[in-house]
């Protein structure tokens, strides 16, 4: 059984940005290899493949099972990739995995005949089970976590239970990736995931609805073993944790820091977490063990909108968390959501003002986007607010719906205003110039870009 796993290209409408290692594919490739299957990875983003050049590439790759991962933004691209793959290898079984397919399984099979199977949720055990059944030409009804065609009907098997022992999953198959094409400014940055799931249930988040309401953790030793491995094998000197909330379990974070210090592993790292799950002692220990940056969900400067999001944090917690992080010496990045249902022009301006008060080193203002599988999506659909149905536009930079309180034009205007007001503060620019380093230089460069944009708009 020859397995080919594919990371599809971004839609042409999306601004290009440096590609990152597709962790999901890395894990699937690793478990499939461990089970004895021949595995190839085609990363269209890293290899800069167009649909035309991908066709040539897949024609040169013998495949029995072809799997493509997809977020909502990549969904239509994934469908086109699978159609090409099916044309080239008509006898191969094609499968869609990833977050979008998990909640859009029946729709996918109904709309796209080139897709044979949709893998829902965690796929590590499913891919091995599926490959085994296909190799034996056995029925698929016992494979948990898939949706597939059974004659003229679509059959959905039971959900697969979550993997409890995350240490049992091998490290991602980096050796199958186009690592030379994944370097940023000559450096290879490796992403890690040390946990799955979340104890919180924010209404805009689809990720927690894939990995479950609960917090499953890799052991501190297993996490640092992987950090040691990528450092020794690939010369990596910085890693990024992609956990939904890295510090849910405070004691485990302390164990990871202790393990790093015990090994004297000189490796820089950064992570994302919640403002109500950090404190001064914890961040000091993190910083001492190599953590240089932390990004946290500010989400809104309005208590009312935070409640609507089901975020379960308070504004004073946000202020305290960022203040403490600054004192400890960590670089801070704030994630902010604009335009969530219930948002008004007044609450959005409250948020813009609040973010300046929080004064992070960098910020991401994201437009609320209704991803299938979230309560936010259900709310938007129920009220008939969705205006953009093209998933290629679900990029968190452009509005896709409007409410009686805010039009799409106003939401876009507020986002532009938010960035301009944040980056064009003289005090901020001077602070980042003094800070220097990669983050400081990047922030100053961004401020310059917004200044030029502002002058251009003013001139015209």
C-alpha positions in Angstrom: 0.0 0.0 0.0 1.5 3.3 -1.2 0.2 6.4 0.6 0.5 9.9 -0.6 -0.3 12.8 1.7 -0.8 16.3 0.3 -0.9 19.8 1.7 -2.9 21.9 -0.9 -1.9 25.3 -2.1 -3.6 28.5 -0.8 -6.3 30.1 -2.9 -4.8 32.7 -5.2 -7.0 35.4 -3.5 -5.0 35.0 -0.3 -1.9 37.0 0.3 1.1 34.8 0.1 3.0 34.1 3.3 5.9 31.8 4.3 4.8 28.1 4.5 4.9 26.2 7.7 5.4 22.5 8.4 2.0 20.8 8.1 2.0 19.1 11.5 -1.1 17.0 10.8 0.4 15.5 7.7 3.6 15.0 9.6 1.9 12.9 12.3 -0.1 10.8 9.8 3.0 10.1 7.7 4.9 9.0 10.8 2.3 6.6 12.1 1.7 5.2 8.5 5.5 4.6 8.1 5.7 3.0 11.5 2.9 0.6 10.4 5.0 -0.5 7.4 3.4 1.6 4.6 5.3 3.5 1.9 4.6 7.2 2.4 5.2 10.2 0.3 4.4 13.8 1.2 3.7 16.5 -1.3 3.5 20.0 0.2 2.2 22.3 -2.5 2.8 25.4 -0.3 6.4 24.6 0.4 7.2 23.4 -3.1 5.3 26.3 -4.6 3.3 23.9 -6.8 0.4 25.2 -9.0 -2.4 22.9 -9.9 -0.7 22.3 -13.3 2.7 21.4 -11.7 1.0 19.4 -9.1 -0.5 17.2 -11.8 3.0 16.4 -13.1 4.2 15.7 -9.5 1.4 13.4 -8.6 1.8 11.5 -11.9 5.3 10.7 -10.9 4.2 9.4 -7.5 2.7 5.9 -7.3 -0.3 6.0 -5.0 -2.9 3.6 -3.7 -4.3 5.9 -1.0 -4.2 9.7 -1.5 -5.0 11.9 1.4 -5.4 15.7 1.4 -5.7 17.9 4.5 -7.9 20.9 4.6 -8.9 23.9 6.7 -12.0 25.8 5.6 -9.8 28.3 3.7 -8.1 25.4 1.9 -11.2 23.4 1.2 -11.9 24.4 -2.4 -8.2 24.1 -3.2 -8.2 20.6 -1.6 -11.1 19.6 -3.8 -9.3 20.7 -6.9 -6.2 18.8 -5.8 -8.2 15.6 -5.2 -9.9 15.9 -8.6 -6.5 16.1 -10.3 -5.2 13.2 -8.2 -8.3 11.1 -9.1 -7.8 11.9 -12.8 -4.2 10.8 -12.8 -4.7 7.8 -10.5 -8.3 6.7 -11.1 -7.9 3.4 -9.2 -6.5 5.1 -6.1 -8.7 5.8 -3.1 -9.0 9.5 -2.3 -9.6 10.9 1.2 -10.1 14.3 2.8 -9.0 15.0 6.3 -8.6 18.1 8.5 -10.8 20.5 10.4 -13.2 21.4 7.5 -14.0 17.9 6.4 -14.7 16.9 10.0 -17.8 19.1 10.0 -18.5 19.1 6.3 -18.2 15.4 5.5 -21.6 14.6 3.9 -21.6 17.9 1.9 -18.1 17.0 0.6 -19.2 13.6 -0.7 -22.4 14.9 -2.1 -20.7 17.7 -4.0 -17.4 16.2 -5.1 -17.4 12.8 -6.8 -13.6 12.7 -6.8 -13.6 12.3 -3.0 -14.1 8.7 -1.8 -13.7 9.1 2.0 -13.7 11.8 4.6 -11.7 11.2 7.7 -13.1 13.0 10.7 -11.2 14.2 13.8 -7.9 12.8 14.8 -6.6 10.7 12.0 -3.5 8.8 13.3 -5.3 5.6 14.2 -7.8 6.0 11.4 -5.3 6.1 8.6 -3.7 2.9 9.7 -7.0 1.2 10.1 -8.2 2.5 6.8 -5.1 1.4 4.9 -5.3 -2.0 6.4 -8.9 -2.5 5.3 -8.2 -1.2 1.8 -5.2 -3.5 1.4 -7.3 -6.5 2.3 -10.3 -5.3 0.2 -12.4 -5.5 3.4 -15.5 -3.5 4.2 -15.0 -0.1 5.7 -18.0 -0.1 8.1 -15.8 -1.0 11.0 -13.3 1.9 10.5 -14.3 4.4 13.1 -14.2 8.2 12.3 -14.9 8.1 8.5 -17.7 9.0 6.1 -17.8 7.3 2.8 -20.0 6.2 -0.1 -21.6 2.8 0.2 -23.2 2.4 -3.2 -25.5 5.3 -3.8 -25.7 6.1 -0.1 -23.4 8.0 2.2 -22.4 6.0 5.3 -21.0 7.7 8.5 -19.3 5.4 11.0 -19.2 6.1 14.7 -16.7 8.8 15.9 -13.3 7.4 16.8 -12.4 7.9 20.5 -9.7 10.4 21.3 -6.1 9.1 21.6 -5.4 9.1 25.3 -1.7 8.3 25.3 -0.2 11.1 23.2 3.3 9.9 24.0 2.5 6.8 21.9 2.3 8.9 18.7 5.7 9.0 16.9 7.3 12.4 16.2 6.2 14.0 12.9 8.0 12.7 9.8 10.1 15.7 9.1 12.3 13.7 6.9 9.5 13.5 4.3 9.0 17.2 4.2 10.6 19.8 1.9 12.5 21.3 4.8 14.8 23.5 2.6 11.7 25.2 1.3 10.3 25.8 4.8 13.1 28.0 6.1 12.4 31.6 7.2 15.3 34.0 6.6 17.6 31.0 6.4 16.3 29.4 9.6 14.2 26.3 10.0 11.5 26.9 12.6 9.8 23.7 13.9 6.3 23.7 15.3 5.4 21.3 18.1 2.1 20.3 19.8 2.5 19.2 23.4 -1.3 18.8 24.1 -4.6 18.4 22.4 -8.0 19.7 23.4 -9.0 22.5 25.6 -11.0 22.9 28.9 -12.7 26.0 27.4 -15.2 26.2 24.6 -15.0 29.6 22.9 -17.9 30.0 20.4 -15.6 31.0 17.5 -13.2 28.1 17.8 -13.4 24.9 15.7 -10.1 23.4 16.8 -11.4 22.5 20.3 -14.3 20.8 18.7 -12.0 18.5 16.8 -9.8 17.6 19.7 -12.4 17.6 22.4 -13.4 19.3 25.6 -10.7 18.0 27.8 -6.9 18.4 28.0 -4.7 15.6 26.9 -1.0 16.1 27.4 2.2 14.6 26.3 4.7 14.0 29.2 7.3 16.6 29.8 10.1 14.1 28.9 8.4 13.3 25.6 8.0 16.9 24.7 11.6 17.8 25.5 12.8 14.6 23.7 11.3 16.0 20.5 12.9 19.4 21.1 16.2 17.6 21.6 15.7 15.5 18.5 15.0 18.4 16.1 17.8 20.4 17.6 20.3 17.5 17.2 19.2 16.3 13.8 18.2 19.5 12.0 20.2 22.1 13.9 17.0 23.9 14.9 17.5 26.6 17.5 13.9 27.7 17.9 10.5 26.0 18.1 7.0 27.1 18.3 4.3 25.4 20.4 1.0 25.3 18.5 -1.1 24.2 21.5 -4.5 25.8 21.9 -3.5 26.8 25.4 0.0 25.8 26.4 -0.3 26.4 30.2 -3.6 24.8 31.1 -1.7 22.5 33.3 0.8 24.7 35.2 2.7 21.8 36.8 3.4 20.2 33.4 4.8 23.5 32.1 7.1 23.7 35.1 8.2 20.1 34.4 9.0 20.9 30.8 11.1 23.9 31.9 12.8 21.8 34.5 13.6 19.2 31.9 15.0 21.8 29.5 17.2 23.3 32.2 18.4 19.8 33.3 19.6 19.0 29.8 21.1 22.5 29.3 19.3 22.5 26.0 19.9 26.0 24.6 16.7 26.2 22.5 14.5 29.2 22.1 10.7 28.7 22.1 7.4 30.5 22.1 3.9 29.5 22.8 0.3 30.7 23.0 -2.0 30.5 26.0 -4.8 32.2 27.9 -4.4 35.4 30.0 -6.0 33.6 33.0 -3.5 30.8 32.9 -0.2 32.5 33.5 1.4 34.2 36.5 4.7 35.9 37.3 6.5 32.9 38.7 5.4 30.7 35.8 6.5 33.2 33.1 9.8 33.8 34.9 10.6 30.1 34.8 9.4 29.8 31.2 11.7 32.8 30.2 14.6 31.3 32.1 14.2 28.0 30.2 14.3 29.6 26.8 10.8 31.0 26.2 11.1 34.3 24.3 7.5 35.1 23.4 4.0 34.4 24.3 0.8 35.2 22.4 -2.5 35.5 24.2 -6.1 35.9 23.3 -7.3 39.4 24.1 -10.2 38.8 21.8 -12.2 42.0 22.8 -12.1 45.1 24.9 -15.7 44.7 25.8 -16.9 42.6 28.7 -20.2 42.1 26.9 -18.6 40.7 23.8 -16.3 38.5 25.8 -19.4 37.0 27.4 -21.0 36.5 24.0 -17.9 34.7 22.8 -18.1 32.4 25.9 -14.4 33.4 26.4 -14.6 33.3 30.3 -11.9 36.0 30.9 -12.0 39.5 32.4 -10.4 42.7 31.1 -8.3 43.1 34.2 -6.9 39.6 33.8 -5.8 40.6 30.3 -4.1 43.8 31.5 -2.4 42.0 34.3 -1.1 39.1 32.2 0.5 41.4 29.6 1.9 43.7 32.2 3.5 40.8 34.0 4.9 39.3 30.7 6.5 42.6 29.9 8.1 42.9 33.3 9.5 39.3 33.0 11.0 40.2 29.6 8.8 38.2 27.3 7.7 39.4 23.8 3.9 39.6 23.8 1.5 39.2 20.9 -2.2 39.9 21.2 -4.8 38.0 19.3 -8.0 40.1 18.8 -11.4 39.2 17.1 -13.5 42.0 15.6 -17.0 41.7 14.3 -18.3 38.8 16.5 -22.1 38.7 16.6 -23.3 41.4 18.9 -20.4 43.7 18.1 -21.2 47.3 17.5 -19.1 50.2 16.3 -18.9 51.3 19.9 -17.6 47.9 21.2 -15.2 47.6 18.4 -13.7 51.0 19.2 -13.6 50.0 22.9 -11.4 47.0 21.7 -9.1 49.2 19.6 -8.6 51.5 22.6 -8.1 48.6 25.0 -5.5 46.9 22.9 -3.4 50.1 22.9 -3.8 50.1 26.7 -2.6 46.5 26.9 0.3 47.6 24.7 1.6 44.3 23.3 4.7 44.1 21.2 2.6 42.9 18.2 -1.0 42.3 17.4 -3.3 40.4 15.1 -6.7 41.8 14.4 -8.8 39.0 13.0 -12.3 39.4 11.6 -14.8 36.9 13.2 -15.2 34.1 10.7 -18.0 31.5 11.0 -16.3 28.2 10.6 -18.5 25.1 10.2 -18.8 23.2 13.4 -18.8 26.2 15.7 -21.8 27.8 17.6 -20.9 31.0 15.8 -21.5 29.4 12.4 -24.9 28.0 13.6 -25.9 31.5 14.9 -24.9 33.2 11.6 -26.7 30.7 9.5 -29.8 30.7 11.7 -30.1 34.4 11.4 -29.5 34.6 7.7 -26.4 36.9 8.2 -24.0 35.0 5.9 -23.2 37.0 2.8 -20.1 35.3 1.5 -20.3 31.5 0.9 -17.1 31.1 -1.0 -14.8 29.3 1.4 -11.8 30.9 -0.4 -12.7 34.1 1.4 -12.8 32.6 4.9 -9.4 34.1 5.7 -10.1 36.1 8.9 -9.0 39.2 7.0 -12.2 39.8 5.1 -15.8 39.9 6.4 -18.1 37.1 5.4 -21.2 38.1 7.3 -23.0 41.1 8.7 -25.4 41.7 11.5 -28.0 44.4 12.1 -25.4 46.2 14.2 -22.5 46.1 11.7 -22.2 46.0 7.9 -19.3 44.1 6.3 -18.0 47.5 5.0 -17.9 48.9 8.5 -16.2 45.8 9.9 -13.4 46.0 7.3 -13.1 49.8 8.0 -12.7 49.2 11.7 -10.0 46.5 11.2 -8.0 48.9 9.0 -8.4 51.6 11.6 -7.3 49.2 14.4 -4.1 48.4 12.7 -3.3 52.0 11.8 -4.0 53.3 15.3 -1.9 50.6 16.9 1.2 50.8 14.7 1.3 54.5 14.2 2.0 55.4 17.8 5.3 57.2 18.2 5.8 55.7 21.6 5.3 52.2 20.3 7.7 52.7 17.4 10.4 54.0 19.7 9.9 51.1 22.1 10.3 48.5 19.4 13.3 50.3 18.0 14.9 50.0 21.4 13.9 46.4 21.7 15.6 45.4 18.4 16.0 41.8 17.5 13.8 40.0 15.0 10.5 41.0 16.6 11.5 44.6 17.1 12.7 45.1 13.5 9.6 43.4 12.2 7.4 45.7 14.2 9.2 48.8 13.1 9.0 47.7 9.5 5.3 47.1 9.8 4.8 50.5 11.3 6.6 52.0 8.4 4.4 50.2 6.0 1.2 51.5 7.7 2.7 55.0 7.7 3.3 54.9 4.0 -0.2 53.6 3.5 -1.7 56.3 5.7 0.2 59.0 3.8 -0.9 57.6 0.5 -4.5 57.5 1.5 -4.2 61.1 2.9 -2.5 62.3 -0.3 -5.2 60.9 -2.6 
